[in-house]
Amino acid sequence: MCDTQVLIAADAVWFAKNSDREPSEPQPVVRYPAVRGDGTARVRVSHIEIGQVPDRHATILSQPAWCWGAEMGVNDAGVAIGNEAIFSRRATLAPGLLGMDLVRLGLERADSARRAVEVMTALLECYGQGGPAGYQDRRFCYDNSFLIADGREAWVLETAGRSWAARRVGDCYAISNALTLDDEADAVSSDLDTTKPHFRSRFDTRLMPFFARAHARRQLALQGLSRIRTPSWMAMAAQLRAHRHTDSDPSAGSNGDVCMHAAGFIRRHQTTGSMLVRLKPDRIDALFTGTSAPCLSIFRPAAFEGEWSVLTPQTLRIEAPLWRRHEWLHRWALADAGLRERLRATREVVERQIFTLVDDGGDDALRRADRLAAAWHKVMWESLATLAPPRLPRHWRRIAARDGIDPARRAQRR
C-alpha cells in the first residue's frame, strides 16, 4: 500500500510519497547519472526487455533493492513521480512492465510532467503491465496509478492492463491504492470512450481497497492538504507521518494510517521509504528518509552531484546499509516506548534546522543539513548500547526470524 500527494502553491509544486511494502524489503535511495548518445538497443527491466533510448535524464530513485524500477523519484529536469498499487480487474502475473519500471522510465525519458504521461502511456500500450511485484510474496501483482509533477503542473495517471486515463489536477490531489478517475479524465487510451470512459466503475475492484482502507487514507491525506495554508517542509512531512490513532504505539494503528506500520495478517505492509520534493521552474529540492517508518525517521537532502548520506552506491543496492542499519533502530523502538519518544523529540529539533537550511539553499547549507541528519542517526544508533534488550511484538518476531534483523539478538552479541 502507498500514499502519494501533491500540493500546487503559488511559487512551487510540493510532492510527497510514502512507499508501503513488505517489512523485510530494503528500499535504498540510489542515484543514476544522465546518459547521452547510448547505442544500446534494448534494456532489461524487472521482467522483460524493451527498447532503450540514447539520451536519459539523471535520476534519484527510492528503489526496492531487487527491482529495476523505483517506487518514487525525481529527475534533473524537475519531474517527480510516485506510483500506487491498483487492484484492477486486469491485474496479472504474466510478465510485463511493473509500475515501478514505469516510474523509472518516465523519469529517465521525460523533461516535464505532461511528457512523462505521454512516455509512460506509450510504453504501457506497447508492452503492457504485469508480473510479480512483491519481494518475498511472488504471487503479489497489481496494476498502477501515478502522480506526476513538475514545477508548473501535476497529473494523475491511472491504469488497468493497457488501458489508461489521465487528468491534470488542480490545487491538490492524493492517491491511495484505489482508482479515482471515472469520467473526469482529460485523456484516455484509444480503447475507451473519450467522453464517458467510466474508468473507475469499469476497472476498480472492491475487496482490496476495502481491506487496505484506501478511501480512508486518501481522505486523511486530502483533509490534511486542505488545511495547509502556507506549504512547508514541516507541513508536508507531517502529511507522511499522519496516524488516525493517538496511541504512541505504532501497532495500535490501522490500514487507515498514511504512516503505515505492519502488525498482523491484515496489515502485512508498512512504510519502507518516504520522499518529499519541492519543484520550482528553476530549482529542485529533494529529501528522502532512505529508511522505514517516517514517524521514527529523519528526512535527508540529496542532489544530482556530490556525496550525500542518504544515497546508497549502486553496487550496494542489495546490502542497503543505511536502510538495514536504521531497521535495527526502528524495530528496537517498536518495543521500547521511551526510545520512540526520544527519537521523535530529538528528530523534531534537528529536522527543523535541516528544513531551514534547505530553504536557505546553496551547497554549503545542504551539506550542513546532511551532516545534521547523519549525526542524529549516529547518536540514536549509539544510544542502543545503553538500553536493555527489547522483546519484539509477536508479529515482528516472525519477521525477524526470516530476515535476521532482531534487536534482541544484536543486544546479545554486544
Helices and strands as residue ranges (DSSP letters): E 2-8, E 13-21, E 29-32, E 42-44, E 49-51, E 59-62, E 72-75, E 80-86, H 99-109, H 113-127, E 143-149, E 154-160, E 163-168, E 172-175, E 187-188, H 199-203, H 207-211, H 214-227, H 233-240, G 250-252, E 270-280, E 283-288, G 294-296, E 300-302, G 314-316, H 321-334, H 337-360, H 363-383, G 384-386, H 394-403, H 407-413
